Amino acid sequence: MKKLFQTSLMAIFVVLVTASFGYAEYVASNAANFPYFHLGCLIVGGMIITSLKHKYSKIYLSEAVGSFALYTVLIALFTAPVIEALKSVVS
């Protein structure tokens, strides 16, 4: 029961973070430049981390959530609005 509950919490976290990423990218850029590839990578990565959490019970919930949060930050760093902001800061 504990394994199912923790996997469900992880899945809920993945869905909420992915939805907030999609909303933030939609607001930051126009609809023509929406990063569908980045969103797809985020969804696939979330499914992989969630399935690893379900398969291996030794992985703590905080480790799985933290690794997905860091993965989300990594994916977000390579989107067009963030790169444009970094270009403007550097130059």
N, C-alpha and C positions, 0 to 999 in steps of 0.2 A: 504494500500500500504506500509506503514511504517513497519507493522508487517511482511509482506512477505519479504521486503528488509532486515530487521534485521535477520530473520530466514535464509535467503540465505547467509548472511555474516557469521553467526554462522556455517552453514553447510560447507562453504568454509574453514573456520578456522579449523574445525574438520578434514576435508579431508587432508589439508596441514600438520597439526601436526601429524596425523596418518601416513601419507606417510613418513614424516621425521623420525618418530620413527622407522618405518619398515626399512628404509634405514640405519639408524644408527646402528640398531641391526644386520642387515645383514653384515655391514662392521666390526662391533666389534667382531662378533662370526662367526664361520663357518656355512655352510648351514645345517649341521646335528643338530646343537644345536640352531636353530632359535626358538625363543619363540612364537610359534603360539598361545598358550593359552593367553599370555599377549596381543598380537595383537588383538585377538578376544574380550578380555575384554575391550580394548581401543575402539574398534569399537562400541560395545554395549553401553558402557558408553557415547560415543559421540552421539549416536542416542537418548539415553534417555535425555541427557541434551538439545539437539536440539529440541526434541519434547516438553519438558517442557517449553522451551523458546517460542515455537510457541503457546502452549496452554495458558500460563499465560503471558499476556502482561505487567504485573507489574514488571517482571524480566528485569533488565537492561541488555543491550548487554555486557557491561563490566563485570558484575557479572557472566554471563554465560561463557564468554571467560575465565575469571579468574578461575572459578571453574573447567573448563575442563583442563586448563593448570596445575593446582595443581593436578588434577587426573592423568594427564600424567606423572608428576614427581613422583607421588606415584607408579604408575605402573612400571616406569623405575627403581625405586630403588630396586625392587625385581627381576630383571633379572640377569642372571648369570654373565655377564661381570662386572656389577656394584658391585655385591657381591664379586667377586674375587678381584676387585680393593680395596674394603673396607677391605678384609682379609689381603691383602698385606700391607696396610697402618697401620693396627692395630698391626700386628706381626712384 
